[in-house]
């Protein structure tokens, strides 16, 4: 996993509210991938994040940014779960290989 994050928050604001949320399959990127984009109000003054995970549940890449109480996140993730014992992907409890 690669995780880079910088965040300054407002300790007086603890409310979180979704502005919009969209999800769907990316074009021509495999049947187990989905994209997500969301925007929300939160306690952020300034933030930036980048997360890239692999060989874990819902692996993928996600980026986010926020400024003065508004944030946006976008990413492409795998819908499968990673089984550490067999080192393989699982879909609803069944092996895919």
C-alpha angles and dihedrals in degrees: 000000000000115000124176118175137166118180140169114183136189107243091201095060117069100159123114123192130174115231096182140341127193129177134176147134117287117237114268096347104119133281096269099055128093134178124221132192124181138169126194147163114249145142094287121133094171131347144157128181139179122183127178117179131179136179091021136096111296093001118191146097128297132180128188141179135182140184133180098345099322125097138178130197130187132178151149115232140177115244093211131091124237117233107211093193095058098025091230141109122263130202114200090337097312126109116246096207 
